Amino acid sequence: MKGLTMRILPSLLIASALAFGVPAALADDIFIAPEIGIKFHDDGKVKKYKSHKWDGDDLAVGVVVPGDVEYYDVPEDVIVATPALKSHRYVYLNDHVYIVDGGRRIVAVVE
């Protein structure tokens, strides 16, 4: 019985990780806490970034931003607080900050 339990337990752990972990990993919409949002806005003010005018589609999670928009590196203190943003950049459009992934798709709106 002990041998059977030793083989079933790892299988159950793997199955549960796949069942519960993969959907969460695939959903790459990122929540930005208000205190982190302030850091993005402060970074833009200190570096004197100007908001670009966007006349395209409504800006929301999932929208792909054109390549001719300026992209900025996520501030290091934000990456320390939110490591999930390490591979992301941000854009400043219509006086709002948006987090974008490597494919220029908006994954979060910074309030």
MOLIN-V323818 format. One record per pair of residues at least 4 apart in sequence whose C-alpha atoms are under 6 Angstrom apart, sorted by the first residue. I is the first residue (numbers start at 1). J is the second residue. If there is no record, write none. Layout:
BEGIN
<<I,J> <I,J>>
END
This chain:
BEGIN
<<5,9> <16,20> <17,21> <18,22> <29,107> <29,108> <30,108> <37,110> <44,48> <44,49> <51,92> <51,93> <51,94> <51,95> <52,93> <52,94> <53,93> <53,94> <61,106> <61,107> <61,108> <62,105> <62,106> <63,105> <63,106> <64,104> <64,105> <65,104> <71,90> <71,91> <72,89> <72,90> <73,89> <74,89> <78,82> <79,83> <79,85> <79,86> <88,100> <88,101> <89,99> <89,100> <90,98> <90,99> <90,100> <91,97> <91,98> <92,96> <92,97> <97,110> <98,108> <98,109> <98,110> <99,106> <99,107> <99,108> <100,104> <100,105> <100,106> <100,107> <101,105>>
END
